[in-house]
Amino acid sequence: MKRVIVSIALILGFATVAHAGSKKEIDTPAFDKAVAQQMIHNSIQRFELAEDVGVEDAVESMTLRANMLNFKLVADLPLSEQVEAMGEEANYMRILAFCDALIAKKMVEYDIIFAGFLPCRIAVIEDSEGKGWIVTMNMDMMLHAVDLPDELKPLAERVRDTIYSIVDAGVNGDL
């Protein structure tokens, strides 16, 4: 558990420095930028949409799959629409957030660090060449890095399996 907390603290530390707008380098002998970049890169998974699946189709498929699996869509952030409303062109960029509130409650009661990962976010984006992608957290990395008690492990695995099922529906346009 200590490894997880240290890794998460490093990642959250980067976010705090970036959020504060500080240009100050992190002043710690343990900081290795290349290692940190690799950790962040490995914590995210990218999935290219199938050839015949558009970004809106992916969103619709994921929303339907989540509903079928009783995972609630708790946030829908159409970021590209916001950028366009501000007068700039933007490739499609939309963040969906899904959650099982009862599981989330149990995970946060066990360790408040899990609140930083809630709700489960899935981004649907279009790259500069018009290709659609789904981007989400590497749920397997998280599960293997955390020592959960026996009663929470199956719940965490259920969340992982559900999120991956939602992603799969989006990638393939499955309804």
PLY file of the C-alpha trace (Angstrom):
ply
format ascii 1.0
element vertex 175
property float x
property float y
property float z
element edge 174
property int vertex1
property int vertex2
end_header
0.00 0.00 0.00
2.90 2.35 0.70
4.12 1.98 -2.93
0.69 2.98 -4.19
0.47 5.98 -1.91
3.95 7.15 -2.92
3.15 6.70 -6.63
-0.18 8.43 -6.32
1.35 11.21 -4.23
3.93 11.77 -6.96
1.24 11.98 -9.63
-0.99 14.20 -7.50
2.02 16.31 -6.63
2.59 16.96 -10.33
-1.05 17.92 -10.72
-0.85 20.27 -7.74
2.22 22.02 -9.13
0.61 22.29 -12.56
-2.69 23.47 -11.09
-1.02 26.17 -9.06
0.63 27.45 -12.23
4.04 27.21 -10.63
7.04 27.17 -12.91
9.23 26.02 -10.05
10.91 22.66 -10.53
10.08 20.00 -7.99
12.93 20.16 -5.53
13.46 16.59 -4.41
16.37 14.23 -5.04
13.94 11.36 -5.78
12.36 13.19 -8.73
13.21 11.68 -12.10
11.27 13.35 -14.90
11.65 10.41 -17.30
10.36 7.95 -14.69
7.46 10.26 -13.85
6.55 10.65 -17.52
6.61 6.88 -17.98
4.40 6.38 -14.90
1.84 8.82 -16.22
1.98 7.34 -19.72
1.43 3.83 -18.33
-1.49 4.95 -16.20
-3.56 5.76 -19.30
-4.94 3.51 -22.02
-5.85 4.60 -25.57
-8.16 2.68 -27.87
-8.67 3.53 -31.53
-12.29 3.43 -32.66
-13.19 0.74 -35.20
-13.14 1.90 -38.81
-16.91 2.32 -39.12
-17.52 3.88 -35.67
-17.83 7.64 -35.28
-17.24 9.55 -32.07
-20.97 10.21 -31.49
-21.70 6.51 -32.13
-19.06 5.62 -29.54
-20.63 7.93 -26.96
-24.10 6.53 -27.60
-22.84 2.94 -27.37
-20.98 3.59 -24.12
-23.95 5.34 -22.56
-26.25 2.46 -23.46
-23.78 -0.16 -22.20
-23.28 1.70 -18.92
-27.02 1.89 -18.41
-27.36 -1.82 -19.16
-24.66 -2.58 -16.55
-26.24 -0.23 -13.99
-23.34 2.22 -14.00
-24.57 5.78 -13.87
-23.41 8.50 -16.23
-22.73 11.17 -13.60
-21.06 13.78 -15.83
-20.91 14.62 -19.51
-18.42 17.34 -20.43
-18.58 18.38 -24.11
-15.24 20.23 -24.07
-15.00 20.81 -27.82
-18.39 22.52 -27.73
-17.12 24.79 -24.97
-13.99 25.65 -26.97
-16.11 26.44 -30.04
-18.43 28.61 -27.90
-15.30 30.56 -26.98
-14.62 31.24 -30.66
-11.99 28.63 -31.51
-12.17 25.54 -33.68
-11.70 22.25 -31.92
-11.54 18.57 -32.71
-14.19 16.50 -30.95
-13.38 16.17 -27.25
-15.90 14.88 -24.72
-15.37 13.49 -21.24
-17.89 11.05 -19.79
-17.83 10.08 -16.13
-19.39 6.85 -14.88
-19.87 5.64 -11.33
-21.41 3.10 -9.01
-21.91 5.35 -6.00
-22.12 2.49 -3.48
-18.80 1.02 -4.58
-17.23 4.50 -4.66
-18.39 5.09 -1.08
-16.79 1.85 0.13
-13.50 2.56 -1.65
-13.25 6.08 -0.22
-14.14 4.85 3.27
-11.26 2.39 2.97
-8.79 5.06 1.81
-9.63 8.65 0.86
-6.96 8.58 -1.86
-9.51 6.81 -4.07
-11.58 10.00 -4.17
-8.98 11.39 -6.55
-9.89 8.72 -9.10
-13.64 9.18 -8.92
-15.73 9.02 -10.95
-14.28 6.80 -13.67
-13.58 9.05 -16.66
-13.63 8.05 -20.28
-12.63 10.58 -22.93
-13.78 10.38 -26.53
-11.59 12.46 -28.80
-10.84 13.01 -32.44
-7.19 13.45 -33.39
-5.85 15.96 -35.93
-6.48 13.45 -38.75
-10.13 12.93 -37.77
-9.60 9.49 -36.21
-11.64 8.71 -33.09
-10.08 7.51 -29.85
-11.20 6.49 -26.39
-8.86 7.33 -23.52
-9.23 6.14 -19.93
-7.25 5.17 -16.85
-5.39 1.87 -16.87
-7.62 0.08 -14.40
-5.41 -3.03 -14.29
-2.41 -0.98 -13.23
-4.44 0.48 -10.38
-5.74 -2.91 -9.24
-2.31 -4.53 -9.23
-0.72 -1.64 -7.36
-3.18 -1.57 -4.47
-3.51 -4.07 -1.63
-7.25 -4.14 -1.08
-8.98 -6.12 1.66
-10.79 -9.26 0.54
-14.22 -7.60 0.66
-13.18 -4.72 -1.65
-11.16 -6.60 -4.25
-14.19 -8.09 -6.07
-15.86 -4.66 -6.08
-12.77 -3.05 -7.62
-12.60 -5.84 -10.20
-16.27 -5.27 -11.01
-15.58 -1.58 -11.62
-12.63 -2.47 -13.85
-14.61 -5.01 -15.83
-17.54 -2.64 -16.22
-15.41 0.26 -17.40
-13.63 -1.98 -19.90
-16.99 -3.28 -21.14
-18.18 0.31 -21.60
-14.97 1.18 -23.48
-15.33 -1.93 -25.67
-18.88 -0.94 -26.57
-17.62 2.48 -27.61
-14.66 1.21 -29.63
-16.83 -1.21 -31.60
-20.07 0.77 -31.70
-21.93 -2.04 -29.96
-25.38 -1.26 -28.64
0 1
1 2
2 3
3 4
4 5
5 6
6 7
7 8
8 9
9 10
10 11
11 12
12 13
13 14
14 15
15 16
16 17
17 18
18 19
19 20
20 21
21 22
22 23
23 24
24 25
25 26
26 27
27 28
28 29
29 30
30 31
31 32
32 33
33 34
34 35
35 36
36 37
37 38
38 39
39 40
40 41
41 42
42 43
43 44
44 45
45 46
46 47
47 48
48 49
49 50
50 51
51 52
52 53
53 54
54 55
55 56
56 57
57 58
58 59
59 60
60 61
61 62
62 63
63 64
64 65
65 66
66 67
67 68
68 69
69 70
70 71
71 72
72 73
73 74
74 75
75 76
76 77
77 78
78 79
79 80
80 81
81 82
82 83
83 84
84 85
85 86
86 87
87 88
88 89
89 90
90 91
91 92
92 93
93 94
94 95
95 96
96 97
97 98
98 99
99 100
100 101
101 102
102 103
103 104
104 105
105 106
106 107
107 108
108 109
109 110
110 111
111 112
112 113
113 114
114 115
115 116
116 117
117 118
118 119
119 120
120 121
121 122
122 123
123 124
124 125
125 126
126 127
127 128
128 129
129 130
130 131
131 132
132 133
133 134
134 135
135 136
136 137
137 138
138 139
139 140
140 141
141 142
142 143
143 144
144 145
145 146
146 147
147 148
148 149
149 150
150 151
151 152
152 153
153 154
154 155
155 156
156 157
157 158
158 159
159 160
160 161
161 162
162 163
163 164
164 165
165 166
166 167
167 168
168 169
169 170
170 171
171 172
172 173
173 174
